[in-house]
Amino acid sequence: MPTQPILQQLEIARRIPHQGRMCLLDAVMAWDATRIVCQASSHRAPDNPLRAGGRLGAACGVEYAAQAMALHGALLAESGETTCAAPRVGYLASVRSVTLHVQRLDTIASDLTVTAERLLGDANHILYSFRLEAGPQLLLEGRAAVVLDAAMLRPVDAAAYSSGAAP
């Protein structure tokens, strides 16, 4: 018997900044303090907003993983698992060690399983590992660094820095 989802797409969309067709995840199947497992079928949709030339390249899977990470942060904030009571804005700062095991996602017949695992983090930075699978087939994997509340970080004033007035 298949596991029933914990959250469906409308509940997901309330917790992440992406709405409408850009909310790529269909369901949360499991989550805890360090990991989230989501399901998605939007990779097969002809109107998927990430498609280019009618195709959905495997690298677009990073966006699926990023949405899972954002949702994980929102769920942690709601549950009181973090010191912050409200979800914080996160920005994908970098992706590393990404391995694409397929060229395209739109040719995958099965639903996608999107897993993100928090490896380490502090109040302002989080490192996740992620993977997308379809059944037993690994489609892509990698790591992502997320910076929280990056908009609040002030850019360095180059003139002040060079004159020695910068902090």
C-alpha positions as CSV (number, residue, x, y, z in Angstrom):
1,M,0.0,0.0,0.0
2,P,1.5,3.4,-1.0
3,T,2.2,5.9,1.7
4,Q,-0.2,8.8,1.8
5,P,1.2,12.3,1.4
6,I,1.6,14.5,4.4
7,L,1.0,17.7,2.4
8,Q,-0.5,18.3,-1.0
9,Q,0.3,21.0,-3.6
10,L,-2.0,23.7,-2.3
11,E,-0.5,23.4,1.2
12,I,3.0,23.4,-0.3
13,A,2.3,26.6,-2.4
14,R,1.3,28.4,0.8
15,R,4.7,27.8,2.2
16,I,7.1,28.6,-0.7
17,P,7.5,31.7,-2.9
18,H,6.6,29.8,-6.1
19,Q,3.0,29.8,-7.2
20,G,0.9,28.4,-10.0
21,R,2.7,26.2,-12.5
22,M,6.0,27.3,-11.0
23,C,5.2,25.3,-7.8
24,L,6.7,22.1,-9.1
25,L,6.1,19.8,-6.1
26,D,2.9,17.8,-5.8
27,A,3.3,16.3,-2.3
28,V,5.4,15.9,0.8
29,M,5.8,12.2,1.5
30,A,8.0,12.5,4.6
31,W,10.0,15.0,6.6
32,D,11.9,15.4,9.8
33,A,14.5,17.8,11.3
34,T,17.2,16.9,8.7
35,R,15.4,15.6,5.6
36,I,12.4,16.0,3.3
37,V,11.1,13.7,0.7
38,C,8.7,15.1,-2.0
39,Q,6.9,13.8,-5.0
40,A,6.5,15.6,-8.3
41,S,4.8,14.9,-11.7
42,S,5.2,18.4,-13.2
43,H,8.2,17.3,-15.2
44,R,5.8,15.6,-17.7
45,A,3.6,18.7,-18.1
46,P,3.8,20.2,-21.6
47,D,3.3,23.7,-20.0
48,N,6.1,23.2,-17.4
49,P,7.6,26.8,-17.1
50,L,11.1,25.4,-17.1
51,R,10.8,23.8,-20.5
52,A,12.9,25.2,-23.3
53,G,12.2,24.1,-26.9
54,G,9.6,21.6,-25.6
55,R,12.2,19.9,-23.5
56,L,13.0,19.8,-19.8
57,G,16.7,19.4,-19.2
58,A,18.0,17.4,-16.2
59,A,19.7,20.5,-14.8
60,C,16.2,21.8,-14.1
61,G,16.0,19.2,-11.4
62,V,18.1,21.6,-9.2
63,E,15.0,23.8,-9.1
64,Y,12.9,20.9,-7.8
65,A,15.5,20.3,-5.1
66,A,15.6,24.0,-4.2
67,Q,11.8,24.1,-3.7
68,A,12.1,21.0,-1.5
69,M,14.8,22.9,0.6
70,A,12.6,26.0,0.9
71,L,9.6,23.9,2.0
72,H,11.8,22.1,4.5
73,G,12.8,25.4,6.0
74,A,9.2,26.5,6.2
75,L,8.1,23.3,7.9
76,L,11.0,23.5,10.4
77,A,10.0,27.1,11.3
78,E,6.3,26.1,11.7
79,S,7.2,23.1,13.9
80,G,9.4,25.1,16.2
81,E,12.5,23.0,15.2
82,T,14.4,26.2,14.6
83,T,15.1,29.2,16.7
84,C,13.2,31.4,14.2
85,A,9.4,31.4,14.5
86,A,8.7,32.5,10.9
87,P,10.1,31.1,7.7
88,R,13.1,33.1,6.4
89,V,13.9,34.0,2.9
90,G,16.6,31.8,1.5
91,Y,18.7,32.2,-1.6
92,L,20.5,29.4,-3.4
93,A,24.1,30.6,-3.2
94,S,25.8,27.7,-5.0
95,V,25.4,24.2,-6.2
96,R,28.3,21.8,-6.2
97,S,29.1,18.3,-7.2
98,V,26.1,18.1,-9.4
99,T,25.9,14.9,-11.4
100,L,23.3,14.5,-14.1
101,H,22.6,10.8,-14.7
102,V,20.1,11.6,-17.5
103,Q,19.8,14.3,-20.1
104,R,16.1,15.1,-19.8
105,L,13.4,14.9,-17.2
106,D,10.4,15.2,-19.5
107,T,11.0,11.7,-20.9
108,I,10.8,10.1,-17.4
109,A,7.4,8.3,-17.2
110,S,7.4,7.9,-13.4
111,D,6.8,10.5,-10.8
112,L,10.0,12.1,-9.4
113,T,11.1,11.6,-5.8
114,V,12.9,14.7,-4.6
115,T,15.0,14.3,-1.5
116,A,16.9,17.1,0.3
117,E,19.0,16.4,3.4
118,R,20.4,19.1,5.6
119,L,24.0,18.3,6.2
120,L,25.0,21.3,8.3
121,G,24.0,24.9,9.0
122,D,23.9,27.8,11.3
123,A,21.6,30.8,11.7
124,N,22.4,32.2,8.2
125,H,23.8,29.4,6.1
126,I,22.7,25.8,5.3
127,L,24.3,23.1,3.3
128,Y,22.0,20.5,1.7
129,S,22.6,17.4,-0.3
130,F,19.9,16.5,-2.8
131,R,18.8,13.8,-5.2
132,L,16.1,13.2,-7.7
133,E,15.0,9.7,-8.5
134,A,12.3,8.0,-10.5
135,G,11.7,4.6,-8.9
136,P,15.1,3.0,-8.6
137,Q,16.7,5.3,-11.2
138,L,18.9,8.1,-9.9
139,L,18.4,11.1,-12.2
140,L,20.6,13.7,-10.5
141,E,22.4,14.5,-7.3
142,G,24.4,17.2,-5.7
143,R,24.9,19.7,-2.9
144,A,23.5,23.2,-2.5
145,A,24.4,26.1,-0.2
146,V,21.6,28.3,0.9
147,V,22.0,31.8,2.5
148,L,19.2,32.9,4.7
149,D,18.0,36.6,4.6
150,A,20.7,37.5,2.1
151,A,18.8,40.6,1.2
152,M,19.6,42.0,4.7
153,L,23.4,41.7,4.0
154,R,24.8,45.0,2.9
155,P,27.1,45.1,-0.1
156,V,30.5,46.4,0.6
157,D,31.0,50.0,-0.4
158,A,34.1,49.7,-2.5
159,A,35.0,53.4,-2.1
160,A,34.7,53.2,1.7
161,Y,36.7,50.0,1.7
162,S,39.6,51.3,-0.3
163,S,39.7,54.5,1.8
164,G,39.9,52.4,5.0
165,A,36.5,53.7,6.2
166,A,34.8,50.3,5.8
167,P,34.2,48.2,8.9
